[in-house]
Amino acid sequence: MSCFVYVLGSRRGRDHRTYVGWTVDLEKRLAQHNAGLGARSTRGRGWSLLYAERFDTRSEAMRREWHIKRDRKFRAMLLAKELD
């Protein structure tokens, strides 16, 4: 079973945000976020996929998620690319 770590981006006026998570079904998870069924912090916003990585195990994906969540420069760079 493949697992994915993903970074979502959202822009509402001048408010730009990113969200990092992991899943086994990337398309379904993005649809859940956009339908307001994802994490509480993602509700009420439109999200687009900025970045994804595939892993063979859940523990690898969760470890990478932990690192990406703490790498604000990486997330800011992804969001800046999306806004161009």
LOZAFI-676822 format. One record per residue (C-alpha): residue number from 1; residue in one letter; x, y, z. Coordinates in pm, 1 decimal. Example, Ala and Ser with C-alpha at 12.3 -4.5 7.8 and 13.67 -1.06 7.14 Angstrom:
<nodes>
<node nr="1" rest="A" east="1230.0" north="-450.0" up="780.0"/>
<node nr="2" rest="S" east="1367.0" north="-106.0" up="714.0"/>
</nodes>
This chain:
<nodes>
<node nr="1" rest="M" east="0.0" north="0.0" up="0.0"/>
<node nr="2" rest="S" east="143.4" north="335.8" up="-101.8"/>
<node nr="3" rest="C" east="116.8" north="639.5" up="121.6"/>
<node nr="4" rest="F" east="149.6" north="1000.8" up="18.2"/>
<node nr="5" rest="V" east="262.3" north="1316.0" up="194.5"/>
<node nr="6" rest="Y" east="106.6" north="1623.9" up="42.1"/>
<node nr="7" rest="V" east="114.2" north="2000.8" up="68.7"/>
<node nr="8" rest="L" east="-199.3" north="2197.5" up="-9.8"/>
<node nr="9" rest="G" east="-217.3" north="2569.0" up="-78.6"/>
<node nr="10" rest="S" east="-502.6" north="2813.8" up="-42.1"/>
<node nr="11" rest="R" east="-536.6" north="3180.5" up="-120.5"/>
<node nr="12" rest="R" east="-819.7" north="3400.6" up="-1.2"/>
<node nr="13" rest="G" east="-748.3" north="3764.2" up="-77.7"/>
<node nr="14" rest="R" east="-416.9" north="3845.4" up="89.1"/>
<node nr="15" rest="D" east="-437.9" north="3540.8" up="317.6"/>
<node nr="16" rest="H" east="-214.6" north="3259.1" up="189.0"/>
<node nr="17" rest="R" east="-195.9" north="2926.3" up="372.1"/>
<node nr="18" rest="T" east="-46.7" north="2582.2" up="338.0"/>
<node nr="19" rest="Y" east="-153.0" north="2252.6" up="490.1"/>
<node nr="20" rest="V" east="57.9" north="1936.2" up="518.8"/>
<node nr="21" rest="G" east="-87.9" north="1588.7" up="560.0"/>
<node nr="22" rest="W" east="-55.9" north="1224.3" up="461.1"/>
<node nr="23" rest="T" east="-299.9" north="980.9" up="299.3"/>
<node nr="24" rest="V" east="-331.5" north="658.8" up="102.6"/>
<node nr="25" rest="D" east="-562.5" north="815.0" up="-160.7"/>
<node nr="26" rest="L" east="-446.2" north="1158.0" up="-272.7"/>
<node nr="27" rest="E" east="-738.8" north="1250.5" up="-499.8"/>
<node nr="28" rest="K" east="-1000.7" north="1142.3" up="-246.3"/>
<node nr="29" rest="R" east="-827.3" north="1332.6" up="33.7"/>
<node nr="30" rest="L" east="-807.9" north="1654.7" up="-168.7"/>
<node nr="31" rest="A" east="-1178.9" north="1621.9" up="-250.0"/>
<node nr="32" rest="Q" east="-1251.8" north="1577.2" up="121.9"/>
<node nr="33" rest="H" east="-1059.1" north="1892.1" up="211.0"/>
<node nr="34" rest="N" east="-1241.7" north="2093.0" up="-54.0"/>
<node nr="35" rest="A" east="-1579.6" north="1954.8" up="58.7"/>
<node nr="36" rest="G" east="-1517.0" north="2070.5" up="416.3"/>
<node nr="37" rest="L" east="-1463.8" north="1716.1" up="544.3"/>
<node nr="38" rest="G" east="-1090.4" north="1741.7" up="605.8"/>
<node nr="39" rest="A" east="-905.6" north="1876.6" up="904.9"/>
<node nr="40" rest="R" east="-1074.6" north="2159.6" up="1092.4"/>
<node nr="41" rest="S" east="-807.0" north="2406.7" up="982.0"/>
<node nr="42" rest="T" east="-884.4" north="2338.2" up="614.3"/>
<node nr="43" rest="R" east="-1261.5" north="2387.1" up="626.0"/>
<node nr="44" rest="G" east="-1420.5" north="2672.4" up="434.2"/>
<node nr="45" rest="R" east="-1132.8" north="2723.3" up="192.1"/>
<node nr="46" rest="G" east="-1051.8" north="2611.8" up="-159.3"/>
<node nr="47" rest="W" east="-733.7" north="2403.3" up="-170.8"/>
<node nr="48" rest="S" east="-502.6" north="2302.8" up="-453.0"/>
<node nr="49" rest="L" east="-231.4" north="2040.0" up="-447.5"/>
<node nr="50" rest="L" east="112.4" north="2203.5" up="-442.3"/>
<node nr="51" rest="Y" east="334.8" north="1902.5" up="-379.0"/>
<node nr="52" rest="A" east="321.6" north="1527.9" up="-311.2"/>
<node nr="53" rest="E" east="569.0" north="1250.1" up="-232.9"/>
<node nr="54" rest="R" east="501.3" north="874.0" up="-241.9"/>
<node nr="55" rest="F" east="622.4" north="631.2" up="25.4"/>
<node nr="56" rest="D" east="600.9" north="255.2" up="68.8"/>
<node nr="57" rest="T" east="505.5" north="264.0" up="435.8"/>
<node nr="58" rest="R" east="286.0" north="472.1" up="662.3"/>
<node nr="59" rest="S" east="571.7" north="535.9" up="905.6"/>
<node nr="60" rest="E" east="792.5" north="679.2" up="629.0"/>
<node nr="61" rest="A" east="511.0" north="908.7" up="517.5"/>
<node nr="62" rest="M" east="438.1" north="1023.9" up="872.1"/>
<node nr="63" rest="R" east="806.3" north="1093.6" up="935.8"/>
<node nr="64" rest="R" east="832.4" north="1303.2" up="617.8"/>
<node nr="65" rest="E" east="509.0" north="1487.0" up="706.8"/>
<node nr="66" rest="W" east="664.3" north="1582.6" up="1041.7"/>
<node nr="67" rest="H" east="968.7" north="1730.6" up="865.7"/>
<node nr="68" rest="I" east="770.4" north="1921.4" up="602.8"/>
<node nr="69" rest="K" east="541.7" north="2072.5" up="866.1"/>
<node nr="70" rest="R" east="847.5" north="2225.2" up="1031.8"/>
<node nr="71" rest="D" east="1007.2" north="2347.6" up="707.2"/>
<node nr="72" rest="R" east="834.3" north="2683.6" up="661.0"/>
<node nr="73" rest="K" east="1078.4" north="2796.0" up="391.1"/>
<node nr="74" rest="F" east="995.3" north="2492.7" up="176.8"/>
<node nr="75" rest="R" east="620.1" north="2549.1" up="214.3"/>
<node nr="76" rest="A" east="657.4" north="2922.6" up="140.4"/>
<node nr="77" rest="M" east="856.7" north="2839.6" up="-173.4"/>
<node nr="78" rest="L" east="581.5" north="2602.2" up="-292.9"/>
<node nr="79" rest="L" east="313.4" north="2863.3" up="-230.1"/>
<node nr="80" rest="A" east="515.1" north="3133.1" up="-408.4"/>
<node nr="81" rest="K" east="546.6" north="2907.9" up="-716.5"/>
<node nr="82" rest="E" east="169.2" north="2855.2" up="-716.0"/>
<node nr="83" rest="L" east="103.1" north="3230.0" up="-700.7"/>
<node nr="84" rest="D" east="323.6" north="3308.7" up="-1001.9"/>
</nodes>
